[in-house]
Amino acid sequence: MKGIASDPVQALAILAPGQSAQAEREWLQNTLAWLKSVPPEKRTERLRGLAEGIGGNPDARERFRQIWEKAFAPRVFAEAGLPEATSLARELMARVKRRVLPQPEDELDLYAALQGSDLNEEDAEWVAGLSEEDAAPWRELVGGSAADFAVAIRLLALRAAAIGLSRGIMKLMPHQYETESPFFDLVDAAGRFERSPDEPGASDRFEEVVLECRISAGLSHARMEERGVSSDLVFRLDLVLAQLERIEVLLRVLSGREDGRAFGSMLVRAFAEERGVHSLLRNSVNRIARRIVTHTGKSGEHYIAGSRSDWATMGWGALGAGGITAFTALFKYRLARMPLAPLWIGAAHSLNYTLSFVLMQFLGWSLASKMPSMTAAALGDALEKEDGMQSEVSLVAAITRTQTIVTIANLLGAIPLAALIGVLIQWRNGNPFLSHEVALHGLESMHPWRSFTIPFAALTGCFLWLSSLVAGWTGNWMVLNRLPAGIAQSRRIRSSAGAGRAEELGRLVEHHLSGVAGYVCLGLLLGLLPFVGVFAGAPLEVRHITLAGASLAYDVSSLGWRSPLPWSGIGWAGLGLVATGLLNFSVSFALGLWLALRARNVDTGGRKELIVALWSELRKHPARFLWRH
């Protein structure tokens, strides 16, 4: 094939009509490689020479026309840059397969040739920068392209209608029946346009149907935001919108409203992006993340006190949650003494944590460590408002005030009760709850830099954030599947428990399912981490501020019966407890805010503006962030 690489025109002229499709495909592929083998400034000269050579040689011109017809350009127009599958997982697998596995080349295919040419952004810019003089000869060489455009439009209409009328998409459409949907008329409208594209008003009538389809798809996106997001539905709706947009582009090119060079540049750019998975995942993942963050933010709004009565309510609830945590820490020490394998010890700890957290959920009591990632999502929602950062600053002040009161109340509920329980155990058994060695080890394990308290506390902050994600995802899943309504209307549940109890169960699920899911996730993470550490040979532990505070109270109460008390160790452990709280909250809040900002596409300018506004308010009114409202 050396001749093809050095002189494509001569190779094309001697390519006999009876030769195999393989020879024609190789000529097409090698010609594209020949064009790309030189810098863009020299590539234009080659393109101009290639057009002149083919146009000036009758044999080469005829063979080029035959190859162009066999190469099926409509596929390029209808598919370049658009997913070939109708689900995110399948499209992701298809792209990975194309990048990893060698692809068969059995037929002459312009789409496959361009796909294998490693096109990039530089190539797209080169096509867009071609002059009218360079582009004109190619319009003449591919003179039958108008029919190719009509075929591509009809292909796109068929595929868009198939998705738009599918059962899953129709549930989101603003139309009750398929016959009411504009997608039902899309294929017929495309066929009428293909048969008589030059008829006066034909293009306008077809564009009106396409516009109605785009409006319906856009309304479906909005309804999905309200009802819950599915990656499959997001992907299919985005694909339909992309197909409809491509139809409109083709119509503009056909009517001369869009330049062919701009269209060619768009196709090249589409081929360049088609190889990657980042752009494929970005839209779907961002929409799902946004919906999860929205559910998390709605939950986070309940953790922000807006008045003194809210403070009192959350404070009393936080006291109760701290009291439950004192018993959680008690059972933690009891379970640690049991002669069980590490796996069952981890499972027992997870069950202990989970039952405690779920009890708090149903009682409506607040645990301070759960709040940061939830309130961060609410702050991310406030960043979309354009009011000079006033609402954002007020929200951050309310968040810090609420976080402060709930944290203090948690510790006031956990530490005194744990100390009292330790005294009662000593009074009943005649021995301290913990041995001297265990209690001293508990103090030493909380030292801020002689132990791994700091990294463990940061890791626990990550777990708190992950649990909020699980809660948000569960809320989205519940809304998407309309689970509360399904339970309330279930004939099976209503016949066995009664209509009233079915509705009550639906409300219970609606109010508590996402919170329970988040707490179950947190309990599993906190309980199983030490087991994973033992399995991996790494001494992993968790540092949760309320649990750590209750554990320190048991340590000190056990050491209190022996004098003198290690005041230095207690002081360092107290400092470690403060560091634990700061890291639990800051890491969880930072990750929650980062996801909220990414999901809402808030740019760095908005983040910097928030930081500047917060710093200014903190310098002027520091008390506003702690107690003064």
Secondary structure, 3 states (H helix, E strand, C coil): CHHHHHCHHHHHHCCCCCCCHHHHHHHHHHHHHHHHCCCHHHHHHHHHHHHHHHHHCHHHHHHHHHHHHHHCHHHHHHHCCCCCCCCHHHHHHHHHHHHHCCCCCCCCCHHHHHHCCCCCHHHHHHHHCCCHHHHHHHHHHCCCHHHHHHHHHHHHHHHHHHHHCCHHHHCCCCCCCHHHCCHHHHHHHHHHHHHCCCCCCHHHHHHHHHHHHHHHHHHHHHHHHHHCCCHHHHHHHHHHHHHHHHHHHHHHHHCCCCCHHHHHHHHHHHHHHHCCCHHHHHHHHHHHHHHHHHHHHHHHHCCCCCCHHHHHHHHHHHHHHHHHHHHHHHHHHHHHCCCCCHHHHHHHHHHHHHHHHHHHHHHCCCCHHHHHHHHHHHHHHHCCCCCCCHHHHHHHHHHHHHHHHHHHHHHHHHHHHHHHHHHHHHHHHCCCCCCHHHHHHHHHCCCCCCCCHHHHHHHHHHHHHHHHHHHHHHHHHHHHCCHHHHHHHCHHHHHHHCHHHHHHHHHHHHHHHHHHHHHHHHHHHHHHHHHHHHHHCCCCCCCCHHHHHHHHHHHHHHHCCCCCCCHHHHHHHHHHHHHHHHHHHHHHHHHHHHHHHHHCCCCHHHHHHHHHHHHHHHHHCHHHHCCCC
